Structures are given as structure tokens and as C-alpha cells.
Amino acid sequence: MAREKTRPLTPEEAKARLLEAASRVGPLGFARRHPWEGILAAFLLGCLAGSEPDARMAVRESLSLLLKVL
């Protein structure tokens, strides 16, 4: 089968594709695609953080490491 050659994108098309792909990356992109899972995760983290001081410290340290990576 011969593959069809694709034409080069115009700058406007390339910019639109880049912006669309960038909107899917990161925590906000995940939250937009999966709102109920995000709500559940926030609820569970809130319960864990409010349960006892040691858990609160563990959640804070984990989140600070995660935010440094992102």
C-alpha cells in the first residue's frame, strides 16, 4: 500500500495543533478530561490530610515533591 504524503501545515494550523496538544498536558488537562476522578482525588486527599498530623505532613511533602516535578 502506498502511503499518502501529507502536506505541510500552515503556521496557523501548526499553532492550533500545538495549543490543543498543550491543553491536554498537565494536571489541568487531566482534570478537564476526568472531572469526577479529580473530585474524588481531592476529597480523599482532604480526608487524609485532616485525619491526623502525621498523615498531613506526609501529604504535604508528597504534594510539594509532585509540584516540583510538574
MDTraj code that builds the backbone (N, CA, C; nanometers):
import mdtraj as md
import numpy as np

residues = "MET ALA ARG GLU LYS THR ARG PRO LEU THR PRO GLU GLU ALA LYS ALA ARG LEU LEU GLU ALA ALA SER ARG VAL GLY PRO LEU GLY PHE ALA ARG ARG HIS PRO TRP GLU GLY ILE LEU ALA ALA PHE LEU LEU GLY CYS LEU ALA GLY SER GLU PRO ASP ALA ARG MET ALA VAL ARG GLU SER LEU SER LEU LEU LEU LYS VAL LEU".split()
xyz = np.array([
    [0.0827, -0.1179, 0.0000],
    [0.0000, 0.0000, 0.0000],
    [0.0873, 0.1245, 0.0000],
    [0.0577, 0.2114, -0.0899],
    [0.1308, 0.3370, -0.0951],
    [0.0701, 0.4333, 0.0059],
    [0.1568, 0.4952, 0.0800],
    [0.1106, 0.5918, 0.1794],
    [0.0914, 0.7273, 0.1159],
    [-0.0158, 0.7928, 0.1540],
    [-0.0393, 0.9270, 0.1044],
    [0.0535, 1.0230, 0.1754],
    [0.1135, 1.1107, 0.0991],
    [0.2007, 1.2102, 0.1606],
    [0.1136, 1.3229, 0.2140],
    [0.1458, 1.3658, 0.3339],
    [0.0700, 1.4752, 0.3939],
    [0.1341, 1.6073, 0.3557],
    [0.0524, 1.7058, 0.3412],
    [0.1044, 1.8371, 0.3070],
    [0.1565, 1.9043, 0.4335],
    [0.2516, 1.9912, 0.4220],
    [0.2997, 2.0631, 0.5403],
    [0.1888, 2.1517, 0.5977],
    [0.1912, 2.1671, 0.7267],
    [0.0914, 2.2505, 0.7930],
    [0.1249, 2.3976, 0.7741],
    [0.0208, 2.4771, 0.7660],
    [0.0428, 2.6214, 0.7654],
    [0.0779, 2.6630, 0.9084],
    [0.1378, 2.7776, 0.9250],
    [0.1702, 2.8210, 1.0620],
    [0.0471, 2.8286, 1.1533],
    [-0.0661, 2.8706, 1.0986],
    [-0.1878, 2.8791, 1.1798],
    [-0.2346, 2.7400, 1.2221],
    [-0.2291, 2.6425, 1.1297],
    [-0.2690, 2.5056, 1.1624],
    [-0.1750, 2.4441, 1.2650],
    [-0.0458, 2.4690, 1.2485],
    [0.0525, 2.4149, 1.3429],
    [0.0327, 2.4743, 1.4815],
    [0.0057, 2.6039, 1.4864],
    [-0.0163, 2.6701, 1.6157],
    [-0.1417, 2.6150, 1.6829],
    [-0.2479, 2.5933, 1.6055],
    [-0.3711, 2.5391, 1.6614],
    [-0.3493, 2.3983, 1.7154],
    [-0.2748, 2.3161, 1.6424],
    [-0.2472, 2.1801, 1.6900],
    [-0.1615, 2.1819, 1.8154],
    [-0.0639, 2.2712, 1.8205],
    [0.0221, 2.2816, 1.9379],
    [-0.0572, 2.3265, 2.0603],
    [-0.1424, 2.4263, 2.0448],
    [-0.2229, 2.4742, 2.1570],
    [-0.3194, 2.3670, 2.2058],
    [-0.3764, 2.2916, 2.1129],
    [-0.4691, 2.1849, 2.1509],
    [-0.3954, 2.0743, 2.2261],
    [-0.2760, 2.0381, 2.1800],
    [-0.1983, 1.9344, 2.2481],
    [-0.1511, 1.9827, 2.3850],
    [-0.1129, 2.1083, 2.3946],
    [-0.0659, 2.1626, 2.5222],
    [-0.1782, 2.1682, 2.6250],
    [-0.3016, 2.1846, 2.5795],
    [-0.4124, 2.1915, 2.6749],
    [-0.4420, 2.0558, 2.7371],
    [-0.3960, 1.9477, 2.6732],
    [-0.4198, 1.8137, 2.7282],
    [-0.3121, 1.7703, 2.8263],
    [-0.2026, 1.8419, 2.8331],
    [-0.0894, 1.8020, 2.9157],
    [-0.1006, 1.8673, 3.0530],
    [-0.0593, 1.7952, 3.1555],
    [-0.0549, 1.8510, 3.2898],
    [-0.1793, 1.8214, 3.3705],
    [-0.1782, 1.8662, 3.4941],
    [-0.2893, 1.8346, 3.5836],
    [-0.4214, 1.8988, 3.5413],
    [-0.4181, 2.0176, 3.4847],
    [-0.5437, 2.0798, 3.4435],
    [-0.6047, 2.0070, 3.3247],
    [-0.5211, 1.9593, 3.2344],
    [-0.5730, 1.8813, 3.1227],
    [-0.6384, 1.7533, 3.1707],
    [-0.5760, 1.6884, 3.2677],
    [-0.6343, 1.5664, 3.3255],
    [-0.7662, 1.5984, 3.3935],
    [-0.7696, 1.7074, 3.4685],
    [-0.8920, 1.7440, 3.5410],
    [-1.0053, 1.7779, 3.4449],
    [-0.9725, 1.8381, 3.3318],
    [-1.0771, 1.8691, 3.2333],
    [-1.1320, 1.7428, 3.1677],
    [-1.0459, 1.6452, 3.1443],
    [-1.0904, 1.5203, 3.0808],
    [-1.1585, 1.4268, 3.1799],
    [-1.1192, 1.4324, 3.3081],
    [-1.1708, 1.3407, 3.4098],
    [-1.2139, 1.4195, 3.5338],
    [-1.3218, 1.4953, 3.5257],
    [-1.3583, 1.5804, 3.6400],
    [-1.3978, 1.5014, 3.7645],
    [-1.4687, 1.3898, 3.7492],
    [-1.5124, 1.3141, 3.8674],
    [-1.3946, 1.2491, 3.9382],
    [-1.2956, 1.2018, 3.8636],
    [-1.1774, 1.1436, 3.9264],
    [-1.0990, 1.2501, 4.0031],
    [-1.0950, 1.3718, 3.9476],
    [-1.0276, 1.4820, 4.0166],
    [-1.0966, 1.5191, 4.1463],
    [-1.2300, 1.5201, 4.1436],
    [-1.3064, 1.5496, 4.2654],
    [-1.2836, 1.4414, 4.3699],
    [-1.2838, 1.3167, 4.3264],
    [-1.2604, 1.2059, 4.4187],
    [-1.1204, 1.2138, 4.4803],
    [-1.0201, 1.2424, 4.3978],
    [-0.8831, 1.2532, 4.4495],
    [-0.8720, 1.3679, 4.5498],
    [-0.9345, 1.4826, 4.5200],
    [-0.9300, 1.5960, 4.6125],
    [-1.0003, 1.5622, 4.7435],
    [-1.1119, 1.4933, 4.7350],
    [-1.1848, 1.4541, 4.8552],
    [-1.1016, 1.3591, 4.9409],
    [-1.0409, 1.2580, 4.8771],
    [-0.9601, 1.1617, 4.9524],
    [-0.8374, 1.2275, 5.0141],
    [-0.7734, 1.3161, 4.9400],
    [-0.6577, 1.3867, 4.9961],
    [-0.7003, 1.4762, 5.1127],
    [-0.8161, 1.5385, 5.1009],
    [-0.8664, 1.6211, 5.2111],
    [-0.8954, 1.5395, 5.3350],
    [-0.9550, 1.4221, 5.3159],
    [-0.9809, 1.3343, 5.4303],
    [-0.8509, 1.2878, 5.4941],
    [-0.7561, 1.2513, 5.4105],
    [-0.6277, 1.2044, 5.4619],
    [-0.5536, 1.3167, 5.5333],
    [-0.5548, 1.4348, 5.4739],
    [-0.4838, 1.5480, 5.5346],
    [-0.5483, 1.5910, 5.6658],
    [-0.6787, 1.5753, 5.6779],
    [-0.7460, 1.6166, 5.8005],
    [-0.7525, 1.5097, 5.9065],
    [-0.7057, 1.3902, 5.8772],
    [-0.7219, 1.2802, 5.9713],
    [-0.6283, 1.2895, 6.0917],
    [-0.5018, 1.3093, 6.0692],
    [-0.4074, 1.3207, 6.1807],
    [-0.2823, 1.3951, 6.1348],
    [-0.2065, 1.4511, 6.2277],
    [-0.0914, 1.5349, 6.1906],
    [0.0153, 1.4616, 6.1078],
    [0.0424, 1.3345, 6.1393],
    [0.1453, 1.2627, 6.0637],
    [0.1037, 1.2443, 5.9179],
    [-0.0226, 1.2145, 5.8947],
    [-0.0727, 1.2000, 5.7579],
    [-0.0694, 1.3344, 5.6865],
    [-0.1005, 1.4397, 5.7585],
    [-0.0979, 1.5735, 5.6996],
    [0.0426, 1.6081, 5.6518],
    [0.1417, 1.5732, 5.7308],
    [0.2808, 1.6007, 5.6947],
    [0.3199, 1.5188, 5.5714],
    [0.2785, 1.3937, 5.5653],
    [0.3114, 1.3083, 5.4514],
    [0.2470, 1.3606, 5.3234],
    [0.1226, 1.4043, 5.3327],
    [0.0534, 1.4586, 5.2153],
    [0.1222, 1.5866, 5.1701],
    [0.1584, 1.6731, 5.2623],
    [0.2238, 1.7991, 5.2272],
    [0.3562, 1.7740, 5.1574],
    [0.4364, 1.6818, 5.2102],
    [0.5662, 1.6519, 5.1483],
    [0.5491, 1.5893, 5.0105],
    [0.4540, 1.4989, 4.9967],
    [0.4295, 1.4345, 4.8675],
    [0.3826, 1.5349, 4.7631],
    [0.2921, 1.6227, 4.8031],
    [0.2426, 1.7222, 4.7090],
    [0.3507, 1.8214, 4.6697],
    [0.4361, 1.8578, 4.7626],
    [0.5433, 1.9520, 4.7282],
    [0.6419, 1.8880, 4.6304],
    [0.6700, 1.7580, 4.6477],
    [0.7565, 1.6902, 4.5514],
    [0.6898, 1.6792, 4.4147],
    [0.5614, 1.6486, 4.4148],
    [0.4883, 1.6360, 4.2890],
    [0.4840, 1.7690, 4.2146],
    [0.4608, 1.8776, 4.2870],
    [0.4545, 2.0084, 4.2221],
    [0.5897, 2.0529, 4.1683],
    [0.6986, 2.0097, 4.2316],
    [0.8300, 2.0413, 4.1780],
    [0.8542, 1.9714, 4.0454],
    [0.8022, 1.8497, 4.0314],
    [0.8181, 1.7723, 3.9088],
    [0.7363, 1.8340, 3.7958],
    [0.6162, 1.8789, 3.8284],
    [0.5279, 1.9373, 3.7269],
    [0.5741, 2.0745, 3.6935],
])
top = md.Topology()
chain = top.add_chain()
for i, resn in enumerate(residues, 1):
    res = top.add_residue(resn, chain, resSeq=i)
    for name in ("N", "CA", "C"):
        top.add_atom(name, md.element.get_by_symbol(name[0]), res)
traj = md.Trajectory(xyz[None], top)
